[in-house]
Amino acid sequence: DAKTTQPPSMDCAEGRAANLPCNHSTISGNEYVYWYRQIHSQGPQYIIHGLKNNETNEMASLIITEDRKSSTLILPHATLRDTAVYYCISGYSTLTFGKGTMLLVSP
Amino acid sequence: EPEVTQTPSHQVTQMGQEVILRCVPISNHLYFYWYRQILGQKVEFLVSFYNNEISEKSEIFDDQFSVERPDGSNFTLKIRSTKLEDSAMYFCASSEEHTFSNYNEQFFGPGTRLTVL
C-alpha cells in the first residue's frame, strides 16, 4: 500500500498557483519524496523529487517540512495542460502509487 | 528527446493465450520496470530488472509472468496464459542507475492496452 495520503481532488484557476499537499508521516531517513503526474491514461511523468531540502525545477517546486512528515508540490502558474492526477510517493527506487490528487485546472 | 516506446499500443487476446508486450527503453538506461493499471484503478508495480535479472517483483508478478531483455535493446513482458483480470494498461519504464545519494527518475512509455476476452 502507498505510504502517503493526498486529497482526492483539487481545483485551481488557470494562471494561479496550485499547491498540492501530501502527508508521509512514516517516511524513513533515506527515503525520497517523489512527485509524478498522469495525464488522462498516459504513462506517468516525473515532476520532481527531494530528500530533505526544498527543490525547484522548470516544472515545479517541492517544499518539504523540517520533520519530513509532509510536503507540498507547487505549480506556480497552472495551465489547462496541468490537469492530471498527481502522485506523491515516498520510497527509494520502487514506485508505489496511491490514488493521487486529481487536479482540475479551469479557465 | 529520448523516450520509451511500447508496442503494440493495443492488444486483444483470448483467455488462455500467451501475450508478449514489448518495450524499447531509453538507450543508456540500466534499470527497467513494468507496471500495470487496471481501468479506473491505481498504477501497480510489477517488476524491476537490472543487470539481466529481476531485482524486485510484486505479489502480482506470479509464475504466469516473465520478463526478458532478449537483444540489448528490447525489454519484454510475457504473460503465459492470460486471464480476464489481466486486462489492463501495461506501462514500461526505464531509468539510469540509482545510487544511495542520487535518485534517477523513471521515464514511462505510453503503455499497451491489453484486453483479454
Backbone of each chain as ProteinMPNN parsed JSONL, in Angstrom:
{"seq_chain_A": "DAKTTQPPSMDCAEGRAANLPCNHSTISGNEYVYWYRQIHSQGPQYIIHGLKNNETNEMASLIITEDRKSSTLILPHATLRDTAVYYCISGYSTLTFGKGTMLLVSP", "coords_chain_A": {"N_chain_A": [[0.837, -1.198, 0.0], [0.324, 2.331, -0.585], [2.376, 4.757, 1.048], [1.682, 7.283, 1.536], [-0.6, 10.05, 1.964], [-3.075, 11.848, 0.247], [-5.206, 14.568, -0.765], [-8.236, 13.715, -2.484], [-9.081, 15.266, -4.656], [-8.589, 18.469, -6.251], [-9.146, 21.875, -7.12], [-8.134, 24.45, -9.391], [-7.607, 27.732, -10.567], [-6.805, 28.756, -13.842], [-3.549, 30.031, -14.389], [-3.141, 30.655, -11.764], [-1.387, 29.727, -8.723], [-0.952, 26.301, -7.998], [-1.229, 24.373, -5.184], [-0.324, 21.438, -3.927], [-0.914, 19.228, -1.395], [0.769, 16.716, 0.637], [0.903, 13.978, 2.804], [3.333, 12.223, 4.526], [3.963, 10.7, 6.891], [5.269, 8.457, 7.871], [7.688, 8.235, 6.703], [11.03, 7.133, 6.146], [14.495, 7.755, 7.065], [16.212, 7.636, 4.783], [14.616, 7.708, 2.606], [13.243, 9.034, -0.357], [11.088, 11.745, -1.403], [8.927, 11.692, -4.028], [7.362, 13.171, -6.856], [5.021, 12.471, -9.273], [3.027, 12.723, -12.254], [-0.026, 11.946, -13.997], [-1.452, 12.229, -16.993], [-4.517, 11.821, -18.157], [-4.612, 8.784, -18.607], [-2.204, 8.464, -19.919], [1.308, 7.458, -19.779], [2.788, 7.685, -16.527], [4.444, 10.727, -15.513], [7.478, 12.058, -14.532], [7.943, 14.612, -12.088], [9.328, 15.993, -9.93], [11.693, 15.571, -7.238], [12.724, 15.092, -3.805], [14.81, 15.081, -0.857], [15.57, 16.149, 1.74], [15.844, 18.903, 1.541], [14.225, 21.821, 0.168], [13.185, 21.883, -3.222], [13.505, 22.994, -6.615], [12.509, 23.009, -9.982], [12.151, 23.285, -13.568], [9.518, 22.674, -13.842], [8.163, 22.666, -11.372], [7.95, 23.4, -7.795], [9.111, 21.955, -4.755], [8.252, 21.696, -1.496], [9.42, 20.648, 1.518], [8.625, 19.717, 4.771], [10.377, 20.431, 7.858], [10.465, 18.254, 9.6], [10.041, 16.278, 7.802], [7.64, 14.984, 7.437], [5.62, 15.791, 5.854], [4.792, 17.296, 2.673], [4.665, 19.768, 0.041], [3.659, 20.212, -3.228], [4.231, 22.645, -5.62], [2.806, 24.199, -8.311], [3.611, 26.883, -10.06], [2.266, 28.583, -11.885], [-0.457, 27.547, -12.949], [-1.624, 25.77, -15.821], [-4.116, 24.857, -18.306], [-3.215, 22.476, -19.337], [-2.023, 21.289, -17.208], [-3.88, 19.834, -15.897], [-4.446, 16.843, -14.336], [-3.747, 13.666, -12.714], [-2.016, 13.767, -9.743], [0.683, 12.296, -8.174], [2.071, 11.613, -5.079], [4.863, 10.132, -3.764], [6.653, 8.089, -1.543], [9.818, 6.662, -0.891], [12.492, 4.467, -2.026], [13.618, 3.337, -4.641], [11.708, 1.755, -5.959], [8.505, 2.503, -7.152], [5.57, 3.092, -5.476], [2.458, 3.611, -6.184], [-0.239, 5.634, -5.063], [-3.654, 6.678, -4.835], [-3.559, 9.304, -5.553], [-3.944, 12.874, -6.306], [-6.499, 14.376, -8.028], [-6.099, 16.995, -10.03], [-7.829, 19.677, -11.203], [-7.618, 22.092, -13.538], [-9.076, 25.056, -14.351], [-10.501, 27.434, -16.711]], "CA_chain_A": [[0.0, 0.0, 0.0], [1.027, 3.588, -0.606], [2.692, 5.263, 2.372], [1.363, 8.711, 1.537], [-2.008, 10.406, 1.836], [-3.302, 13.064, -0.516], [-6.638, 14.81, -1.001], [-8.611, 13.065, -3.742], [-9.226, 16.206, -5.763], [-8.405, 19.895, -6.008], [-9.403, 22.746, -8.264], [-7.255, 25.606, -9.473], [-7.875, 28.589, -11.713], [-5.674, 28.915, -14.763], [-2.69, 31.168, -14.085], [-2.87, 30.728, -10.33], [-0.523, 28.672, -8.199], [-1.591, 25.106, -7.454], [-0.463, 23.852, -4.054], [-0.834, 20.093, -3.676], [-0.296, 18.713, -0.167], [0.976, 15.272, 0.785], [1.345, 13.543, 4.118], [4.143, 10.994, 4.506], [4.439, 10.743, 8.273], [6.069, 7.271, 8.222], [8.868, 8.203, 5.837], [12.262, 6.861, 6.87], [15.529, 8.752, 6.84], [16.867, 7.624, 3.477], [13.604, 7.643, 1.546], [12.939, 10.256, -1.062], [9.715, 12.102, -1.768], [8.847, 11.941, -5.458], [6.066, 13.538, -7.42], [4.754, 12.14, -10.669], [1.656, 13.007, -12.644], [-0.548, 11.131, -15.086], [-2.433, 12.968, -17.768], [-5.512, 11.046, -18.888], [-4.234, 7.438, -19.036], [-0.85, 8.378, -20.465], [2.255, 6.981, -18.789], [3.159, 8.689, -15.529], [5.529, 11.637, -15.879], [8.22, 12.581, -13.378], [7.921, 16.061, -11.903], [10.367, 16.496, -9.051], [11.894, 14.762, -6.049], [13.539, 15.713, -2.768], [15.136, 14.258, 0.313], [15.387, 16.985, 2.926], [15.786, 20.316, 1.18], [13.275, 22.233, -0.846], [13.723, 21.747, -4.573], [12.787, 23.68, -7.696], [12.964, 22.798, -11.352], [11.38, 24.063, -14.544], [8.103, 22.307, -13.771], [7.5, 22.839, -10.087], [8.744, 23.488, -6.572], [8.761, 20.995, -3.724], [8.544, 22.182, -0.159], [9.374, 19.533, 2.467], [8.713, 20.227, 6.142], [11.636, 20.109, 8.533], [10.38, 16.896, 10.142], [9.875, 15.421, 6.623], [6.398, 14.222, 7.509], [4.7, 16.246, 4.818], [5.387, 18.142, 1.642], [3.728, 20.446, -0.849], [4.088, 20.461, -4.6], [3.707, 23.912, -6.093], [2.871, 24.567, -9.722], [3.485, 28.326, -9.802], [1.278, 29.213, -12.777], [-1.098, 26.374, -13.545], [-2.28, 25.9, -17.12], [-5.102, 23.805, -18.537], [-2.496, 21.226, -19.595], [-1.599, 20.703, -15.936], [-4.956, 18.971, -15.384], [-3.876, 15.493, -14.28], [-3.661, 13.075, -11.379], [-0.686, 13.988, -9.198], [1.027, 11.266, -7.205], [3.168, 11.824, -4.137], [5.36, 8.783, -3.458], [7.871, 8.062, -0.735], [10.496, 5.38, -1.029], [13.841, 4.587, -2.559], [13.622, 3.254, -6.099], [10.429, 1.229, -6.43], [7.415, 3.459, -7.014], [4.28, 2.559, -5.036], [1.485, 4.667, -6.446], [-1.535, 5.652, -4.401], [-4.725, 7.169, -5.701], [-3.181, 10.625, -6.019], [-4.879, 14.009, -6.288], [-6.947, 14.817, -9.343], [-6.084, 18.448, -10.119], [-8.562, 20.22, -12.343], [-7.332, 23.498, -13.794], [-10.153, 25.558, -15.203], [-10.255, 28.799, -17.22]], "C_chain_A": [[0.875, 1.252, 0.0], [1.236, 4.084, 0.816], [2.422, 6.749, 2.478], [-0.142, 8.899, 1.487], [-2.123, 11.759, 1.16], [-4.803, 13.305, -0.62], [-7.019, 14.222, -2.349], [-8.711, 14.023, -4.921], [-8.989, 17.635, -5.301], [-8.727, 20.637, -7.298], [-8.448, 23.925, -8.22], [-7.637, 26.412, -10.697], [-6.61, 28.734, -12.549], [-4.874, 30.177, -14.416], [-2.361, 31.322, -12.61], [-1.933, 29.597, -9.927], [-1.376, 27.515, -7.689], [-0.679, 24.542, -6.379], [-1.048, 22.5, -3.658], [-0.139, 19.509, -2.446], [-0.159, 17.198, -0.173], [1.478, 14.996, 2.196], [2.125, 12.251, 3.984], [4.79, 10.833, 5.872], [5.31, 9.556, 8.651], [7.346, 7.174, 7.382], [10.119, 7.936, 6.663], [13.387, 7.745, 6.332], [16.14, 8.795, 5.454], [15.88, 7.537, 2.32], [13.354, 9.015, 0.944], [11.433, 10.523, -1.065], [9.735, 12.406, -3.259], [7.435, 12.399, -5.806], [6.064, 13.164, -8.896], [3.333, 12.598, -10.985], [1.272, 12.131, -13.83], [-1.671, 11.9, -15.751], [-3.265, 11.961, -18.537], [-4.994, 9.736, -19.475], [-2.93, 7.367, -19.818], [0.06, 7.759, -19.413], [2.568, 8.066, -17.775], [4.396, 9.481, -15.953], [6.167, 12.155, -14.616], [8.098, 14.095, -13.311], [9.146, 16.519, -11.13], [10.566, 15.519, -7.912], [12.748, 15.536, -5.053], [13.804, 14.746, -1.64], [14.879, 15.047, 1.591], [15.144, 18.447, 2.553], [14.66, 20.59, 0.196], [13.957, 22.179, -2.209], [12.864, 22.525, -5.557], [13.376, 23.249, -9.019], [12.034, 23.562, -12.284], [9.89, 23.758, -14.471], [7.447, 22.779, -12.479], [8.502, 23.1, -8.973], [8.211, 22.467, -5.577], [9.222, 21.536, -2.386], [8.36, 21.02, 0.808], [9.507, 20.113, 3.868], [9.971, 19.716, 6.82], [11.631, 18.696, 9.104], [10.162, 15.846, 9.052], [8.579, 14.625, 6.623], [5.368, 14.696, 6.492], [5.435, 17.119, 3.806], [4.28, 18.767, 0.805], [4.378, 20.622, -2.208], [3.433, 21.744, -5.064], [3.919, 24.039, -7.593], [2.619, 26.069, -9.757], [2.435, 29.028, -10.666], [0.573, 28.099, -13.55], [-1.733, 26.71, -14.89], [-3.27, 24.75, -17.287], [-4.424, 22.456, -18.752], [-1.941, 20.581, -18.328], [-2.713, 19.871, -15.291], [-4.503, 17.515, -15.48], [-4.081, 14.936, -12.882], [-2.209, 13.194, -10.919], [-0.432, 12.997, -8.07], [2.233, 11.703, -6.368], [3.592, 10.439, -3.66], [6.585, 8.917, -2.573], [8.505, 6.689, -0.863], [11.9, 5.58, -1.537], [13.831, 4.503, -4.074], [12.308, 2.726, -6.647], [9.326, 2.239, -6.155], [6.137, 2.73, -6.629], [3.264, 3.684, -5.149], [0.258, 4.5, -5.557], [-2.591, 6.128, -5.377], [-4.455, 8.586, -6.21], [-4.252, 11.673, -5.827], [-5.224, 14.368, -7.712], [-7.009, 16.334, -9.326], [-6.806, 18.872, -11.381], [-8.256, 21.702, -12.447], [-8.382, 24.011, -14.768], [-9.903, 27.013, -15.579], [-10.757, 29.857, -16.251]], "O_chain_A": [[1.998, 1.249, 0.505], [0.393, 3.869, 1.688], [2.887, 7.403, 3.412], [-0.873, 8.022, 1.026], [-1.373, 12.689, 1.457], [-5.589, 12.358, -0.57], [-6.204, 14.229, -3.273], [-8.454, 13.635, -6.061], [-9.161, 17.967, -4.128], [-8.598, 20.106, -8.401], [-8.009, 24.346, -7.15], [-7.955, 25.85, -11.744], [-5.5, 28.822, -12.023], [-5.441, 31.243, -14.181], [-1.423, 32.03, -12.244], [-1.716, 28.646, -10.677], [-2.395, 27.725, -7.031], [0.495, 24.266, -6.626], [-2.15, 22.435, -3.113], [1.077, 19.317, -2.449], [-0.871, 16.493, -0.888], [2.356, 15.689, 2.71], [1.637, 11.287, 3.394], [6.015, 10.83, 5.993], [6.026, 9.622, 9.65], [8.002, 6.132, 7.364], [10.253, 8.461, 7.768], [13.253, 8.391, 5.293], [16.546, 9.86, 4.987], [16.279, 7.315, 1.177], [13.265, 10.019, 1.651], [10.625, 9.642, -0.769], [10.477, 13.28, -3.706], [6.46, 12.056, -5.137], [6.977, 13.498, -9.65], [2.534, 12.831, -10.078], [2.129, 11.642, -14.567], [-2.704, 12.182, -15.143], [-2.772, 11.319, -19.465], [-4.939, 9.583, -20.695], [-2.584, 6.303, -20.332], [-0.362, 7.555, -18.275], [2.611, 9.246, -18.124], [5.27, 8.972, -16.654], [5.475, 12.64, -13.722], [8.144, 14.78, -14.333], [9.918, 17.343, -11.619], [9.68, 14.708, -7.643], [13.409, 16.51, -5.411], [13.123, 13.733, -1.485], [14.063, 14.649, 2.422], [14.336, 19.133, 3.179], [14.206, 19.695, -0.517], [15.162, 22.405, -2.322], [11.661, 22.694, -5.36], [14.593, 23.137, -9.163], [11.23, 24.382, -11.842], [9.081, 24.524, -14.996], [6.305, 23.238, -12.49], [9.716, 23.034, -9.167], [7.02, 22.156, -5.559], [10.405, 21.797, -2.167], [7.266, 20.465, 0.908], [10.405, 20.914, 4.125], [10.552, 18.709, 6.417], [12.657, 18.015, 9.099], [10.105, 14.652, 9.347], [8.451, 13.669, 5.859], [4.342, 14.042, 6.303], [6.538, 17.606, 4.054], [3.123, 18.35, 0.855], [5.5, 21.116, -2.321], [2.222, 21.918, -4.922], [5.046, 23.995, -8.086], [1.492, 26.493, -9.503], [1.788, 29.97, -10.209], [0.965, 27.759, -14.666], [-2.302, 27.785, -15.075], [-3.265, 23.793, -16.513], [-4.978, 21.415, -18.399], [-1.444, 19.456, -18.368], [-2.498, 19.266, -14.241], [-4.212, 17.017, -16.567], [-4.53, 15.642, -11.979], [-1.29, 12.774, -11.62], [-1.225, 12.877, -7.136], [3.268, 12.105, -6.899], [2.757, 9.661, -3.199], [7.452, 9.755, -2.82], [7.809, 5.676, -0.934], [12.445, 6.683, -1.499], [14.022, 5.523, -4.737], [11.838, 3.192, -7.685], [9.226, 2.771, -5.049], [5.669, 1.856, -7.359], [3.219, 4.589, -4.315], [-0.221, 3.389, -5.328], [-2.44, 5.996, -6.591], [-5.06, 9.017, -7.192], [-5.317, 11.41, -5.269], [-4.336, 14.638, -8.521], [-7.883, 16.907, -8.675], [-6.44, 18.475, -12.487], [-8.592, 22.478, -11.553], [-8.554, 23.473, -15.862], [-9.196, 27.737, -14.878], [-10.631, 31.052, -16.522]]}, "seq_chain_B": "EPEVTQTPSHQVTQMGQEVILRCVPISNHLYFYWYRQILGQKVEFLVSFYNNEISEKSEIFDDQFSVERPDGSNFTLKIRSTKLEDSAMYFCASSEEHTFSNYNEQFFGPGTRLTVL", "coords_chain_B": {"N_chain_B": [[14.15, 14.502, -27.91], [14.995, 11.693, -25.973], [12.903, 8.754, -25.632], [10.791, 6.314, -24.066], [9.498, 3.584, -25.786], [6.627, 1.616, -26.694], [5.19, -1.402, -27.87], [2.519, -3.607, -28.907], [0.221, -0.789, -29.27], [-2.31, -1.471, -28.564], [-3.568, -4.553, -27.596], [-5.449, -7.346, -28.258], [-6.655, -10.336, -26.94], [-7.449, -13.824, -26.561], [-8.708, -15.445, -23.653], [-6.44, -17.461, -21.873], [-4.505, -17.516, -23.82], [-1.098, -16.808, -24.771], [0.686, -13.778, -24.35], [2.951, -11.287, -25.507], [4.382, -8.382, -24.519], [6.009, -5.537, -25.69], [8.842, -3.419, -25.247], [10.944, -0.629, -25.748], [13.458, 0.59, -24.036], [15.012, 3.718, -22.939], [18.164, 4.41, -24.363], [20.633, 4.536, -22.842], [19.902, 3.724, -20.377], [19.742, 1.7, -17.405], [18.087, 0.406, -15.625], [15.018, -1.281, -15.662], [11.468, -1.464, -15.866], [8.198, -2.822, -15.242], [4.835, -1.858, -15.032], [1.353, -1.993, -14.176], [-1.983, -0.886, -14.91], [-5.119, -1.271, -14.027], [-8.272, -0.478, -15.425], [-9.425, 2.547, -14.199], [-8.212, 2.217, -11.769], [-5.357, 2.137, -9.461], [-1.923, 2.748, -10.453], [0.155, -0.015, -10.608], [3.052, -1.563, -9.391], [4.941, -4.042, -11.029], [7.443, -5.386, -11.679], [11.004, -5.064, -11.462], [14.085, -4.748, -13.251], [17.453, -5.446, -13.63], [20.752, -5.52, -14.763], [20.423, -7.85, -16.218], [18.767, -9.455, -14.669], [15.954, -10.105, -12.513], [15.347, -7.629, -10.158], [13.527, -6.825, -8.263], [10.212, -7.759, -7.4], [6.611, -7.7, -7.429], [3.755, -8.991, -5.576], [1.878, -9.471, -7.484], [3.248, -10.293, -9.713], [3.394, -13.226, -10.638], [3.978, -16.75, -11.367], [2.949, -16.783, -13.902], [3.908, -14.654, -15.251], [6.717, -13.31, -16.993], [9.891, -11.779, -17.649], [12.163, -10.373, -20.037], [15.231, -9.495, -21.596], [15.928, -9.59, -24.561], [17.752, -8.829, -26.583], [19.432, -6.679, -25.989], [18.278, -4.244, -26.595], [15.472, -4.36, -26.614], [12.872, -4.881, -24.182], [10.904, -7.188, -22.676], [7.619, -8.243, -21.631], [6.087, -11.144, -20.739], [3.05, -12.839, -20.653], [1.908, -15.856, -19.722], [-0.489, -17.448, -19.823], [-3.212, -15.923, -20.361], [-5.603, -14.239, -18.27], [-8.947, -13.084, -17.629], [-8.791, -11.025, -15.764], [-6.324, -9.939, -16.262], [-6.595, -7.93, -18.013], [-5.701, -4.71, -18.715], [-3.869, -1.573, -18.652], [-0.546, -1.651, -19.565], [2.466, -0.451, -18.502], [5.746, 0.315, -19.411], [8.887, 1.24, -18.038], [11.965, 3.069, -17.67], [15.178, 3.757, -16.21], [18.164, 5.593, -15.317], [21.081, 4.403, -13.55], [20.465, 3.874, -10.103], [21.782, 5.353, -7.198], [22.639, 5.417, -3.72], [22.76, 8.064, -2.981], [21.725, 9.441, -5.079], [18.945, 9.901, -6.864], [17.438, 8.708, -9.762], [15.073, 9.603, -12.093], [12.207, 7.74, -13.24], [11.356, 7.01, -16.529], [8.489, 6.786, -18.339], [6.797, 4.714, -20.719], [4.222, 4.995, -23.313], [2.37, 3.041, -22.89], [0.692, -0.178, -23.22], [-2.413, -1.256, -24.104], [-4.014, -3.971, -22.886], [-6.426, -6.249, -23.706], [-8.32, -8.847, -22.585], [-10.327, -11.372, -23.714]], "CA_chain_B": [[14.335, 13.978, -26.563], [14.795, 10.228, -25.959], [11.695, 8.324, -24.971], [10.488, 4.89, -24.004], [8.435, 3.219, -26.722], [5.995, 0.336, -26.414], [4.347, -1.965, -28.924], [1.614, -2.738, -29.65], [-0.497, 0.152, -28.413], [-3.482, -2.197, -28.076], [-3.508, -5.991, -27.864], [-6.645, -8.086, -27.865], [-6.33, -11.751, -26.942], [-8.415, -14.719, -25.932], [-8.308, -16.018, -22.373], [-5.622, -18.655, -22.001], [-3.444, -17.317, -24.798], [0.126, -16.124, -24.344], [0.953, -12.49, -24.987], [4.245, -10.65, -25.247], [4.354, -6.929, -24.645], [7.374, -5.124, -25.999], [9.264, -2.088, -24.814], [12.318, -0.216, -26.032], [13.828, 1.623, -23.063], [15.978, 4.733, -23.361], [19.319, 3.578, -24.687], [21.691, 4.459, -21.837], [19.329, 3.373, -19.088], [20.171, 0.403, -16.9], [17.002, -0.195, -14.856], [13.795, -1.406, -16.46], [10.334, -1.756, -14.994], [6.836, -2.962, -15.756], [3.716, -1.515, -14.159], [0.068, -2.116, -14.843], [-3.069, -0.064, -14.366], [-6.465, -1.707, -14.388], [-9.087, 0.703, -15.713], [-10.01, 3.235, -13.048], [-7.509, 1.891, -10.531], [-4.01, 2.678, -9.275], [-0.784, 2.174, -11.145], [0.729, -1.029, -9.727], [4.371, -2.065, -9.747], [5.038, -5.48, -11.277], [8.775, -5.97, -11.631], [12.141, -4.273, -11.914], [15.069, -5.612, -13.917], [18.751, -4.77, -13.693], [21.892, -6.41, -14.974], [19.894, -9.108, -16.776], [17.987, -10.283, -13.763], [14.918, -9.414, -11.75], [15.857, -7.087, -8.906], [12.412, -6.768, -7.328], [8.91, -8.051, -8.013], [5.484, -7.608, -6.515], [2.937, -10.213, -5.449], [1.135, -9.658, -8.736], [4.155, -10.918, -10.676], [3.491, -14.642, -10.28], [4.625, -17.619, -12.358], [2.393, -16.549, -15.23], [4.611, -13.534, -15.831], [8.169, -13.365, -17.099], [10.484, -10.652, -18.358], [13.37, -10.741, -20.749], [15.867, -8.462, -22.421], [16.468, -10.588, -25.49], [18.755, -8.42, -27.561], [20.14, -5.472, -25.61], [17.505, -3.019, -26.772], [14.098, -4.608, -26.225], [12.561, -5.419, -22.857], [9.58, -7.755, -22.921], [6.818, -8.844, -20.567], [5.284, -12.245, -21.263], [2.023, -13.444, -19.809], [1.844, -17.196, -20.333], [-1.858, -17.891, -20.032], [-3.911, -14.729, -19.903], [-6.893, -14.332, -17.601], [-9.762, -11.88, -17.829], [-8.321, -9.971, -14.865], [-5.082, -9.342, -16.761], [-6.943, -6.767, -18.839], [-5.164, -3.508, -18.065], [-2.816, -0.857, -19.382], [0.768, -2.047, -19.073], [3.472, 0.582, -18.737], [7.167, 0.044, -19.253], [9.648, 2.417, -17.628], [13.401, 2.841, -17.529], [15.905, 4.822, -15.523], [19.599, 5.411, -15.152], [21.377, 3.655, -12.344], [20.242, 4.527, -8.823], [22.729, 5.173, -6.104], [22.022, 5.819, -2.462], [22.699, 9.519, -2.859], [21.291, 10.077, -6.32], [17.77, 9.283, -7.454], [17.203, 8.972, -11.176], [13.655, 9.431, -12.337], [11.773, 6.726, -14.189], [10.696, 7.507, -17.731], [7.452, 5.82, -18.686], [6.287, 4.657, -22.075], [2.803, 5.359, -23.464], [1.522, 1.94, -22.451], [-0.018, -1.114, -24.1], [-3.704, -1.656, -23.522], [-4.281, -5.393, -23.093], [-7.814, -6.663, -23.487], [-8.468, -10.307, -22.595], [-11.751, -11.702, -23.92]], "C_chain_B": [[14.093, 12.465, -26.572], [13.54, 9.855, -25.191], [11.598, 6.809, -24.974], [9.346, 4.611, -24.981], [7.903, 1.834, -26.388], [5.157, -0.098, -27.608], [3.741, -3.273, -28.457], [0.955, -1.723, -28.718], [-1.74, -0.517, -27.822], [-3.375, -3.645, -28.528], [-4.791, -6.629, -27.356], [-6.32, -9.574, -27.971], [-7.451, -12.546, -26.293], [-7.85, -15.24, -24.621], [-7.539, -17.315, -22.598], [-4.478, -18.539, -23.0], [-2.243, -16.618, -24.161], [0.237, -14.789, -25.068], [2.345, -12.011, -24.603], [4.102, -9.168, -25.527], [5.791, -6.452, -24.764], [7.632, -3.674, -25.639], [10.684, -1.847, -25.324], [12.661, 0.896, -25.059], [14.772, 2.66, -23.674], [17.37, 4.104, -23.353], [20.392, 3.503, -23.601], [21.171, 4.107, -20.453], [19.669, 1.935, -18.71], [19.083, -0.335, -16.122], [15.738, -0.189, -15.708], [12.68, -1.924, -15.57], [9.081, -2.049, -15.828], [5.851, -2.618, -14.651], [2.436, -1.839, -14.915], [-0.95, -1.212, -14.16], [-4.384, -0.607, -14.908], [-7.341, -0.464, -14.493], [-9.708, 1.273, -14.444], [-9.299, 2.983, -11.732], [-6.088, 2.469, -10.518], [-3.008, 2.048, -10.24], [-0.086, 1.223, -10.177], [2.07, -1.511, -10.26], [4.302, -3.572, -9.969], [6.447, -5.99, -11.003], [9.812, -4.926, -12.033], [13.25, -5.221, -12.343], [16.354, -4.834, -14.062], [19.826, -5.813, -13.904], [21.426, -7.817, -15.363], [19.236, -10.028, -15.767], [16.965, -9.43, -13.034], [15.519, -8.925, -10.446], [14.764, -6.991, -7.846], [11.124, -7.125, -8.074], [7.82, -7.968, -6.962], [4.745, -8.945, -6.462], [2.157, -10.506, -6.731], [1.962, -10.473, -9.723], [4.378, -12.369, -10.297], [4.105, -15.433, -11.438], [4.079, -17.447, -13.77], [3.132, -15.438, -15.97], [6.1, -13.848, -15.96], [8.644, -12.148, -17.88], [11.793, -11.103, -18.975], [13.916, -9.528, -21.468], [16.621, -9.239, -23.499], [17.653, -10.123, -26.33], [19.459, -7.12, -27.217], [19.414, -4.173, -25.878], [16.055, -3.205, -26.342], [14.001, -5.146, -24.803], [11.123, -5.899, -22.941], [8.946, -8.278, -21.638], [5.962, -9.915, -21.23], [4.281, -12.671, -20.212], [1.679, -14.773, -20.452], [0.422, -17.614, -20.695], [-2.776, -16.801, -19.477], [-5.257, -15.047, -19.265], [-7.656, -13.031, -17.85], [-9.224, -10.716, -16.999], [-6.956, -9.407, -15.23], [-5.345, -8.149, -17.675], [-6.554, -5.499, -18.097], [-4.292, -2.765, -19.065], [-1.496, -1.252, -18.748], [1.786, -0.994, -19.491], [4.863, 0.021, -18.496], [7.842, 1.347, -18.818], [11.123, 2.057, -17.567], [14.029, 4.01, -16.798], [17.394, 4.533, -15.573], [19.844, 4.7, -13.823], [21.096, 4.499, -11.106], [21.471, 4.322, -7.939], [22.057, 5.672, -4.841], [21.82, 7.331, -2.413], [22.127, 10.206, -4.084], [20.118, 9.301, -6.916], [17.665, 9.674, -8.914], [15.773, 8.626, -11.52], [13.393, 8.338, -13.363], [11.03, 7.414, -15.326], [9.74, 6.417, -18.205], [7.124, 5.878, -20.177], [4.803, 4.977, -22.111], [1.846, 4.24, -23.082], [1.009, 1.064, -23.584], [-1.31, -1.48, -23.406], [-3.966, -3.101, -23.887], [-5.735, -5.681, -22.753], [-7.895, -8.176, -23.642], [-9.953, -10.633, -22.666], [-12.072, -13.121, -23.462]], "O_chain_B": [[13.091, 12.005, -27.12], [13.152, 10.528, -24.236], [12.236, 6.123, -25.772], [8.345, 5.327, -24.993], [8.628, 0.986, -25.867], [4.506, 0.714, -28.266], [4.372, -3.994, -27.684], [1.121, -1.802, -27.501], [-2.172, -0.176, -26.721], [-3.124, -3.924, -29.7], [-5.168, -6.478, -26.194], [-5.771, -10.021, -28.978], [-8.287, -12.002, -25.571], [-6.644, -15.451, -24.499], [-7.934, -18.155, -23.407], [-3.58, -19.381, -23.016], [-2.368, -15.93, -23.148], [-0.079, -14.685, -26.253], [2.842, -12.298, -23.514], [3.748, -8.758, -26.632], [6.675, -6.903, -24.035], [6.746, -2.824, -25.719], [11.517, -2.754, -25.326], [12.207, 2.028, -25.229], [15.263, 2.488, -24.789], [17.711, 3.353, -22.44], [21.018, 2.452, -23.462], [21.907, 4.182, -19.469], [19.857, 1.074, -19.569], [19.144, -1.555, -15.974], [15.436, 0.792, -16.387], [12.907, -2.71, -14.649], [8.937, -1.583, -16.958], [6.007, -3.027, -13.5], [2.437, -1.947, -16.141], [-0.797, -0.829, -13.0], [-4.716, -0.43, -16.08], [-7.168, 0.491, -13.735], [-10.419, 0.582, -13.714], [-9.73, 3.477, -10.69], [-5.679, 3.185, -11.432], [-3.228, 0.957, -10.768], [0.231, 1.606, -9.051], [2.202, -1.828, -11.443], [3.678, -4.293, -9.19], [6.639, -6.905, -10.202], [9.54, -4.03, -12.831], [13.343, -6.35, -11.86], [16.359, -3.704, -14.553], [19.801, -6.876, -13.282], [21.962, -8.823, -14.899], [19.155, -11.238, -15.979], [17.089, -8.208, -12.949], [16.128, -9.699, -9.708], [15.053, -7.069, -6.652], [10.982, -6.815, -9.257], [8.068, -8.141, -5.769], [5.06, -9.887, -7.19], [1.821, -11.655, -7.016], [1.41, -11.264, -10.488], [5.404, -12.718, -9.712], [4.675, -14.859, -12.365], [4.687, -17.918, -14.731], [2.994, -15.302, -17.185], [6.668, -14.563, -15.135], [7.899, -11.565, -18.668], [12.437, -12.051, -18.525], [13.168, -8.648, -21.894], [17.814, -9.509, -23.359], [18.474, -10.941, -26.744], [20.046, -6.506, -28.107], [19.863, -3.11, -25.449], [15.467, -2.293, -25.761], [14.926, -5.781, -24.294], [10.22, -5.117, -23.241], [9.628, -8.693, -20.701], [5.209, -9.635, -22.162], [4.614, -12.842, -19.039], [1.213, -14.817, -21.591], [0.189, -18.096, -21.803], [-3.074, -16.766, -18.283], [-5.95, -15.985, -19.659], [-7.074, -12.016, -18.232], [-9.199, -9.573, -17.455], [-6.477, -8.486, -14.569], [-4.415, -7.442, -18.062], [-7.022, -5.248, -16.987], [-4.014, -3.248, -20.163], [-1.347, -1.194, -17.527], [1.943, -0.689, -20.673], [5.114, -0.66, -17.501], [7.403, 2.432, -19.198], [11.485, 0.888, -17.429], [13.481, 5.112, -16.772], [17.829, 3.41, -15.83], [18.907, 4.433, -13.07], [21.438, 5.681, -11.056], [22.101, 3.264, -7.942], [20.997, 6.294, -4.91], [20.829, 7.816, -1.867], [22.052, 11.434, -4.124], [20.283, 8.186, -7.409], [17.791, 10.849, -9.257], [15.31, 7.512, -11.278], [14.223, 8.047, -14.224], [10.188, 8.284, -15.105], [10.14, 5.277, -18.439], [7.168, 6.936, -20.805], [4.188, 5.204, -21.069], [0.641, 4.465, -22.964], [0.903, 1.49, -24.734], [-1.31, -1.954, -22.269], [-4.124, -3.429, -25.063], [-6.204, -5.392, -21.652], [-7.578, -8.719, -24.7], [-10.735, -10.232, -21.804], [-13.218, -13.559, -23.564]]}, "name": "protein", "num_of_chains": 2, "seq": "DAKTTQPPSMDCAEGRAANLPCNHSTISGNEYVYWYRQIHSQGPQYIIHGLKNNETNEMASLIITEDRKSSTLILPHATLRDTAVYYCISGYSTLTFGKGTMLLVSPEPEVTQTPSHQVTQMGQEVILRCVPISNHLYFYWYRQILGQKVEFLVSFYNNEISEKSEIFDDQFSVERPDGSNFTLKIRSTKLEDSAMYFCASSEEHTFSNYNEQFFGPGTRLTVL"}
